[in-house]
Amino acid sequence: MNDRYDGYSGSYSGDASNTSDQYELVGYDEFGQPVYRQVPQQPPQYGYQQQPPGQGGQADQGGQGGHGGQGYGYDPYATGQQPPAPSYNNTYDPYGAGAPVQQGQPSSYDPYGTAAGTGQQQRVEQQRIEQQTATAHIPAQAAPRTEPPARERDTAPEYRTEQFSFVEEPDENSEDVIDWLKFTESRTERREEARRRGRSRVVALVVVLVLCVTGGVGYLWYAGKLPGFGSTDSGKGPADTAGPQNRDVIVVHLHNTKGGGTSTALLVNNTTTKQGTTVLLPNSLALTDDDGSPTTLGKSVGDDGSSGTRDAIDTVLGTNVEGTWRLDTPYLNNLVELVGNIYVDTNTDVPDPAAKSGKKASKKTTSPLVKKGRQQTLSGPMAVAYATYRAPGEAESAQLMRFGQVMQGVLNKLSSDPHDATVTVQSLAQILDPSLGDKDLGAFLAKLADRAKGGDYKTALLPVQQDGTLSEQATGSVVKDVLGGTVKNPGKDAAVRVGIKNATGVKDRTGKARVTLINGGYTFVDAGSGAAPQAATQITYSDAGRKQDAVEVAKTLGLPTSAVRKGTTEANADVSVVLGQDYTGGQ
């Protein structure tokens, strides 16, 4: 433990045995700071009680006893004068000088070795202090630093320069700088946040576009509309199309109960490609009746009935017609009313049939029953009028296309639910063909209605040549692709078909010509009777390859070969003959 330092008293108080750390005030420096010096170490002096005169021993012999003539009261700063004799009861005096003490009275401690009654000793000490002050350089010094113990110095931590931090004093512009830094930082953060939001929007937009494209492609793939691909469920695609396909086919005959005539169409549901089609069949299509005689579709519907016509169509087109639906115009009217009118893009104005019959002749002008235009709303009577209308001089195919539009319009409005569609069919209260019951017909029409509403429905016309046979175009585009059949036109080795029209005025001449031709190996085609008798017989052929066949027909009938010429022929006939009055049938 260090001794206490007193910077103001000019003295040291502490352990009397430790005199090496004693300081005393000697003056002040130019800055007014006190200046101290260390008190010189002096040998200890001990005072003893003086002996009475005459009993002093060597100490009383001329003053030279003991320590070279000096007594125990030695003063190193003394001027050589003999100090006074020590008292016997004198206590410790570090400078060996003290005042006489009475016997039995203790001596007090004097740090400078002076006693209260020794004025000469005080003057000597004062001179000594002044002499040291005048000759010594007294630097400015601070209070002595107390050294920590050795153990604490060894364990104290060492500090390096990089461990210290320096605090700058704030100036008057620090707040402005901080505000500017905050503004700059917030502005930068806003820009970065805007960039992040922009990137997020771009990423989200790209994801949405990718999902839309993926969904669209997936839907097209599932629906079988993606080129080069097809779904497993639908069976679409090049591989599936090239393979076997399943088709459900029925034939519908529209009978015009007022105007006469029929219109025929095939309703096809391809369950493999999920495609529906209405195939329109012209009445001039060449068929073969039950006894093998050539005929046309129009005649077959009226003469052979539903089953005979259905079989004949199967033979010519190479398809499998599952049933027949006879739809008279009154039932078509009711069907349109039941589904709630239909919408058709009409291609012509259709006059009112009632005005033509004279029931509305009282009106000066009559507006058409059906107007030309897009998405025209057709009621039952309007739909019947449009489906059966054929303008004067217009081809049969034009009327068939209108019939196909009405059928597709009905399918667009018919329910896709088999039960609801069956109820609609039953509500017609018509007598159906035994080959197709109401439940079968309702389920079949519901499937086609689903195709029509989904955009997977189309209408196609079967191309027929002038003679009623099928062309190569029909073979590739309709018969093979839509019906999946094979055309069976008469080949070169087949019997020549000869169409006979009686213009002799005698009915039995047709029978005689028929027997003659069949016996000659030809196929007889009945072309009806002429409007008026004609004198000479005419034999025509349309194909140059049939010229020789026409000459042979003339010889077989007993007619001159000069009657043969190139011209038009009857439908479904290779050679046409118009019997004149010059044919008697007698051979």
LODOGU-109201 format. One line per field, with one value per residue (C-alpha): residue in one letter; x, y, z negated. Coordinates in pm, whole numbers, plus 50000, padded with zeros to 5 digits. Each point is the difference from the previous one (the first is absolute). Last residue first. Example, Ala and Ser with C-alpha at 12.3 -4.5 7.8 and 13.67 -1.06 7.14 Angstrom:
<rs>
residu s	a
east 51367	49863
north 49894	49656
up 49286	49934
</rs>
This chain:
<rs>
residu q	g	g	t	y	d	q	g	l	v	v	s	v	d	a	n	a	e	t	t	g	k	r	v	a	s	t	p	l	g	l	t	k	a	v	e	v	a	d	q	k	r	g	a	d	s	y	t	i	q	t	a	a	q	p	a	a	g	s	g	a	d	v	f	t	y	g	g	n	i	l	t	v	r	a	k	g	t	r	d	k	v	g	t	a	n	k	i	g	v	r	v	a	a	d	k	g	p	n	k	v	t	g	g	l	v	d	k	v	v	s	g	t	a	q	e	s	l	t	g	d	q	q	v	p	l	l	a	t	k	y	d	g	g	k	a	r	d	a	l	k	a	l	f	a	g	l	d	k	d	g	l	s	p	d	l	i	q	a	l	s	q	v	t	v	t	a	d	h	p	d	s	s	l	k	n	l	v	g	q	m	v	q	g	f	r	m	l	q	a	s	e	a	e	g	p	a	r	y	t	a	y	a	v	a	m	p	g	s	l	t	q	q	r	g	k	k	v	l	p	s	t	t	k	k	s	a	k	k	g	s	k	a	a	p	d	p	v	d	t	n	t	d	v	y	i	n	g	v	l	e	v	l	n	n	l	y	p	t	d	l	r	w	t	g	e	v	n	t	g	l	v	t	d	i	a	d	r	t	g	s	s	g	d	d	g	v	s	k	g	l	t	t	p	s	g	d	d	d	t	l	a	l	s	n	p	l	l	v	t	t	g	q	k	t	t	t	n	n	v	l	l	a	t	s	t	g	g	g	k	t	n	h	l	h	v	v	i	v	d	r	n	q	p	g	a	t	d	a	p	g	k	g	s	d	t	s	g	f	g	p	l	k	g	a	y	w	l	y	g	v	g	g	t	v	c	l	v	l	v	v	v	l	a	v	v	r	s	r	g	r	r	r	a	e	e	r	r	e	t	r	s	e	t	f	k	l	w	d	i	v	d	e	s	n	e	d	p	e	e	v	f	s	f	q	e	t	r	y	e	p	a	t	d	r	e	r	a	p	p	e	t	r	p	a	a	q	a	p	i	h	a	t	a	t	q	q	e	i	r	q	q	e	v	r	q	q	q	g	t	g	a	a	t	g	y	p	d	y	s	s	p	q	g	q	q	v	p	a	g	a	g	y	p	d	y	t	n	n	y	s	p	a	p	p	q	q	g	t	a	y	p	d	y	g	y	g	q	g	g	h	g	g	q	g	g	q	d	a	q	g	g	q	g	p	p	q	q	q	y	g	y	q	p	p	q	q	p	v	q	r	y	v	p	q	g	f	e	d	y	g	v	l	e	y	q	d	s	t	n	s	a	d	g	s	y	s	g	s	y	g	d	y	r	d	n	m
east 41163	49701	50065	49830	50259	49938	49761	50292	50183	50239	50310	50278	50335	50219	49716	49993	49854	49867	50232	50117	50134	50201	49802	49846	49684	50207	50057	49652	49773	49935	50021	50322	50149	49939	50150	50310	50050	49966	50264	50231	49959	50055	50367	49910	49806	49666	49802	49681	49737	49704	49688	49803	49638	49957	49717	49954	50098	50234	49964	50217	50376	49992	50354	50054	50338	50121	50065	49795	49718	49989	49981	49717	49794	50027	49916	49680	49902	50051	49792	49710	49915	49934	50045	50335	50198	50104	50326	50250	50334	50260	50260	50279	50077	50316	50338	50099	49913	49671	50067	50066	50138	50182	49903	50147	49696	50178	50349	49933	49657	50031	50330	50167	49721	49790	50288	50051	49646	49695	49745	49668	50051	50064	50263	49928	50189	49882	49933	50163	49874	50220	50007	50272	49921	49926	49630	49980	50191	49777	49692	50137	50025	49646	49869	50128	49856	49658	50000	50087	49737	49735	50063	50201	49970	49627	49951	49836	49637	49986	49895	50240	50014	50184	50287	50017	49988	50287	50206	49938	50113	50305	50120	50150	49671	49899	50069	50318	49858	49701	50228	50204	49685	49888	50337	49993	49659	50133	50292	49761	49806	50318	50109	49682	50109	49793	49797	49703	50098	50008	49856	49959	50226	49902	49626	50033	50216	49754	49707	50181	50150	50318	50217	50248	50359	50142	49778	49745	49643	49759	49624	50060	49791	49672	49878	49653	49829	49676	50189	50071	49848	50113	50215	50312	49911	49979	50343	50151	50296	50353	50275	50341	50322	49870	50251	49786	49884	49739	49664	49932	50104	49636	49902	50275	49887	49638	50078	50224	49711	49770	50272	50023	50305	50067	50293	50177	50245	50348	50145	50322	50228	50119	49856	49811	49901	49920	49781	49811	49945	49854	49780	49854	49938	49835	49760	50072	49778	50004	50348	50136	49874	50189	50310	50015	49946	50193	49833	50140	49662	50016	50096	50343	50110	50114	49996	49762	49811	50311	50140	50095	50254	49944	50311	50102	50357	50137	50290	49930	49629	49934	49633	49845	49651	49934	49769	49705	49750	49662	49747	49653	49896	49762	50126	50363	50166	50338	50185	50260	50272	50189	50373	50214	50367	50296	50338	50264	50355	50131	49810	50146	50358	49953	49837	49676	49903	49782	50112	50363	50024	50122	50299	50122	49781	49833	49625	49966	49788	50254	50289	49813	49922	50360	50126	49764	50093	50370	49959	49795	50242	50298	49824	49916	50359	50135	49763	50101	50369	49942	49800	50269	50269	49801	49945	50372	50082	49752	50155	50346	49880	49830	50316	50207	49761	50004	50382	50026	49747	50171	50340	49858	49846	50330	50192	49755	50028	50381	50022	50053	50287	50001	50332	50156	50032	50313	49996	50284	50071	50202	50267	50069	49924	50185	49802	50136	50117	50369	49934	49757	50256	50270	49784	49873	50232	49870	50083	50170	49812	50096	50326	50118	50379	50200	50353	50215	50247	49759	49760	50278	50153	49659	49932	50340	49957	49666	50150	50281	49751	49788	50301	50096	49651	50015	49701	49740	50228	50148	50075	49807	49732	49958	49842	49919	50243	49851	50014	50148	50303	49943	50062	50260	49902	50080	50254	50106	49836	49762	49927	49873	49931	50213	49979	50369	50016	50247	50280	49966	50145	50365	50020	50130	49754	49726	49849	50095	49855	50123	49805	50165	50317	50280	50368	50074	49699	50050	50202	50167	49815	50300	49942	49631	49884	50276	49846	49715	49999	50147	49699	49684	49938	49793	49689	50043	49894	50010	50098	49896	50214	49865	49807	49955	49640	49870	49914	49675	49891	49651	49842	49969	50078	50348	50082	49927	50223	50179	49715	50117	50002	50051	50003	50336	49916	49826	50044	49782	49700	49792	49975	50197	50026	49942	49642	49856	50089	49931	50092	49877	50241	49949	49858
north 44205	50217	50273	50256	50272	50265	50171	50114	49839	50234	49794	50099	49823	49974	50057	50111	50335	50014	50084	50318	50006	49810	49843	49664	50011	49931	49652	49905	49841	49629	50032	49793	50189	50334	49867	49884	50350	50148	49760	50109	50362	49929	50091	50345	50055	50179	49749	50052	49789	50190	49833	50182	50121	50160	49957	50270	50033	49704	49703	49869	49952	49631	49862	49655	49832	49841	49637	49976	49825	50294	50241	49819	49954	50369	50113	49790	50140	50360	49936	49902	50364	50113	50374	49930	50229	49729	50082	49716	50026	49744	49887	49805	49681	50003	49916	50363	50060	50106	50237	49844	50283	49894	50103	50191	50227	50327	49946	49724	50092	50373	50147	49713	49817	50311	50169	49688	50036	49802	49873	50166	50041	50372	49945	50001	50198	49912	50331	50060	50160	50052	49936	50023	50354	49889	50068	49788	49708	49998	50010	49702	49801	50102	49900	49643	49970	50124	49771	49698	50091	50067	49678	49962	49694	49976	50330	50262	50087	50361	50135	50297	50008	49668	50162	50284	49752	49809	50320	50063	49647	50007	50336	50214	50190	50117	50363	49948	49674	50187	50255	49715	49850	50339	50062	49653	50066	50328	49811	49750	50283	50132	49650	49956	50265	50317	50058	50124	50042	49699	50036	49685	50090	50371	49934	49738	50232	50288	49781	49888	50336	50134	50269	50135	49977	50173	50123	49921	50035	49715	50048	50250	50317	49996	50296	50087	49805	49828	49709	49865	49656	49984	49683	50206	50217	49689	49886	50323	50100	49900	50261	49852	49888	49962	49992	49792	50034	49758	50021	49873	49632	49891	50244	49872	49640	50088	50146	49703	49777	50179	49972	49621	49853	49636	49885	49690	49784	49856	50106	49803	50138	49880	50299	49818	49686	50178	50244	49712	49839	50318	50050	49652	50038	50340	49942	49850	50220	50353	50003	49795	50248	50290	49792	49894	49663	49719	49657	49740	49862	50197	50329	50117	50354	50302	50326	50237	50077	50178	49878	50258	49880	50156	49966	49957	49970	49841	49847	49645	50037	50116	50095	50012	50120	49902	50221	49956	50250	49893	50122	50143	50359	49934	49685	50083	49682	50045	49669	49948	49736	49879	49956	49920	49998	49820	50053	49747	50133	50290	50245	49849	50029	50349	50135	49952	49703	50217	49847	49957	50359	50100	50171	50100	50303	50087	49972	49665	50144	49888	50140	50324	50021	49929	50257	50256	49910	50016	50332	50139	49866	50144	50333	50003	49913	50270	50253	49898	50030	50342	50111	49879	50176	50322	49956	49945	50305	50210	49873	50090	50346	50042	49882	50252	50277	49888	49995	50342	50148	49841	50123	50349	50001	49880	50271	50265	49878	50001	50355	50172	49775	49682	49918	49694	49704	49795	49629	49809	49634	50074	50170	49698	49939	49766	49857	50033	49665	50086	50350	49866	49752	50269	50228	50315	50300	50317	50291	50289	50328	50197	50160	50325	50004	50129	50080	49996	50275	50254	49749	49800	50315	50117	49660	49996	50355	49908	49697	50205	50262	49731	49852	50343	50049	49687	50023	49816	49724	49930	49661	50066	49735	50106	49733	50098	49940	49835	50170	49797	50222	50316	50008	50206	50088	49770	49938	49652	50039	49702	50079	49702	50076	50198	49863	50033	50336	50064	50249	50296	49980	50104	50241	49864	50179	49736	49856	49639	50026	49741	49968	49670	50178	50097	49969	49740	49786	49875	50255	50308	50278	50082	49700	50023	49743	49767	49954	50233	49978	50335	50189	49799	49753	50094	49793	49856	50123	49782	50115	49829	50047	50256	49954	50311	50136	49969	50321	50172	50281	50150	50116	50372	49978	50146	49737	50001	49935	49740	49789	49680	49641	49674	49671	49873	50055	49671	49910	50283	49861	50278	50371	50203	50372	50295	50036	50060	49703	49740	49651	49701	49707	49719	49660
up 63365	49966	49747	50222	49977	50269	49764	49793	49710	49820	49924	49756	49978	49692	49759	49636	50090	50348	50280	50163	50355	50256	50282	50094	50216	50312	49858	50121	49741	49941	49619	49986	50295	49826	49675	50193	50140	49651	49864	50281	49898	49626	49995	50126	49676	50024	50206	50195	50182	50152	50146	50266	50004	49663	49749	49736	49636	50020	49769	49717	49991	49909	49993	50157	49961	50324	50078	50321	49818	49759	50297	50178	49686	49912	50357	49992	49662	50117	50314	49779	49928	50359	50069	50157	49772	49745	49822	49965	49812	50097	49751	50161	49810	49793	50154	50022	49636	49837	49707	49662	49788	49685	49650	49707	49999	49941	50140	50254	50134	49951	50113	50189	50181	50047	50181	50210	50126	49898	50246	50068	50376	49960	49734	49630	49736	49646	49824	49662	49676	49695	49628	49738	49886	49644	50034	50316	49847	49692	50221	50195	49678	49898	50346	49953	49649	50118	50305	49791	49743	50268	50186	50322	50229	49934	50179	49786	49958	49894	49665	50025	49620	50008	50184	49744	49712	50162	50020	49631	49910	50225	49860	50274	50032	50348	50092	50202	50140	50142	50168	50148	50152	50135	50164	50161	50155	50138	50154	50161	50166	50158	50107	50199	50245	50044	50317	49797	49632	49773	49650	49789	49705	50004	49995	49725	49788	50045	49897	49682	49906	50148	49842	50254	49893	50306	50281	50269	49889	49939	50048	50275	49994	50197	50203	50115	49723	50091	50151	49653	50045	50365	49979	50054	49702	49778	50115	49859	50210	49906	50023	50057	49828	49643	49714	49762	49640	49864	49825	49645	50009	50007	50275	50226	49942	50068	50344	50079	49904	50245	50271	49977	49836	50076	49791	50129	49806	49974	50335	50051	50271	50338	50179	50276	49809	49674	50191	50159	49662	49857	50305	49969	49626	50022	50283	50340	50216	49854	49847	50290	50257	49846	49942	50360	50166	50164	49993	49766	49888	49672	50160	50109	49933	50199	49806	50180	49677	49868	49668	49732	49744	49656	49789	49636	49879	49684	50196	49884	49926	50355	49991	50347	50099	50362	50204	50230	50143	50132	50250	49971	49935	49716	49823	50059	49876	49830	49997	49725	50025	49691	49948	49694	50083	49837	50153	50106	50028	50207	49784	49682	50120	50136	49689	49819	49788	49784	49677	50094	50110	50342	50149	50344	50026	49669	50037	49821	49721	49740	50204	50061	49630	49905	50248	49855	49644	50076	50179	49714	49738	50187	50034	49630	49905	50231	49848	49646	50090	50156	49698	49761	50204	49981	49629	49949	50211	49803	49675	50127	50093	49664	49822	50194	49904	49636	49999	50164	49759	49698	50120	50051	49651	49847	50186	49885	49638	50017	50131	49658	49904	49802	49824	50139	49771	50046	49946	49837	50063	50318	49784	49788	49633	49761	49713	49640	49855	49968	49870	49740	49868	49989	49791	50161	50012	49839	50212	49824	50030	50298	50088	50133	49978	49698	50099	49682	49880	49856	49849	49842	49835	49877	49837	49824	49876	49849	49827	49847	49880	49837	49820	49857	49866	49784	49760	50202	50091	50336	50153	50322	49932	49634	49778	49643	49697	49697	49650	49710	49968	50190	50359	50169	50348	50286	50261	50113	50345	49970	49635	49800	49633	49750	49643	49933	50159	50272	49950	50228	50339	50043	50282	50321	50226	49982	50319	49922	49648	49755	49671	49926	49908	50232	49894	50258	49930	49644	49798	50123	49810	49789	49781	49909	50244	49889	49656	49912	49624	49898	50094	49975	50278	50294	50083	50341	50335	50306	50336	50323	50303	50235	50325	50200	50015	50348	50178	50072	50230	49979	50325	50059	50368	49965	49737	49625	49695	49786	49870	49835	50098	49802	50202	49878	49633	49930	49629	49880	50189	50131	50008	50250	49983	50222	49878	50348	50214	49738	50122	49807	49979	50252	49896
</rs>
